[in-house]
Amino acid sequence: MRIAKESDKEQLLNYLEKDLGNCLYIYLDIMQYGLNGENIKVWMSEGKKPNTVLMQYHGDFQIYSTNLSAGEEKEIIGLIMRTKAGWISGEKKVIDIVAGNLYDTYKLTEGWVYELTSYRSFEYPEGFGIAKKEDMRELAALVCSDKDVGGGHHIDDLEKQFIERLKIGMGRNYYVRKNGEIISHIATYAENDKLAITSGMVTREDMRKEGYSSILEGCLVNDLLKEGKRVFTRVNQDRRARFLQIMGAEKCGEYARLQKI
């Protein structure tokens, strides 16, 4: 594999947009940051066709491939081990290949990608806010307190990512504050004028029966849809997948994620 150059950008985007459900983060990050951003690095297959694309964003990796070769697999695994990546994510069939060499140090989670085309409408709840820079550390701590959602992240790094996305318009964070403390959160972890990916949905454990997560998700999804954006999210629980299907969401991909133990 070789480092992708700015001259490869159009070809890579054309390749990825054919299967958005399985490569959303790579697609949106390349669109936003290009191939030479401060916190992003992209590799692609040798030769004329980009059969495999590997992206490092901060300390995490995303992989997309329609034809992962044995040599590329070896290169990717070596890079992951050298950098001690916190997360490795991508289409399930690709991660399954890579995961066989990493089970000793990484935990595997599998799920689905859904596109949301509608959602029940909610009024903004009492204590609702859209995060500013000064809120991001508290939000990062809340997300990292949930092992399923924030496991593998460090508060310092996640705070930096939230601030970076806010600064360049690539992310927004919705929250509910009660008695002076943030108790619930959801965000777009990547978005542009056409697409958005929601993630980071966490409610403090002692407040989880109050419905805040559903309310915040409804507020965020409907705001994005009103702006004319296609809205995607990842799901790893059958119950939540069924809920989204009831809401009219359509499954458009399968993903897997390796989280460092």
Secondary structure, DSSP 8 states (H G I E B T S, - for coil): -EE--GGGHHHHHHHHGGGGGGTHHHHHHHHHHTTS-TTEEEEE-SSSS--EEEEEETTEEEEEESS--HHHHHHHHHHHHHHT-SEEEEEHHHHHHHHTTTTTTEEEEEEEEEEE---------TTEEE--GGGHHHHHHHHHTSHHHHTT--HHHHHHHHHHHHHHTS--EEEEEETTEEEEEEEEEEE-SSEEEEEEEEE-GGGTTS-HHHHHHHHHHHHHHHTT-EEEEEE--HHHHHHHHHTT-EEEEEEEEEEE-
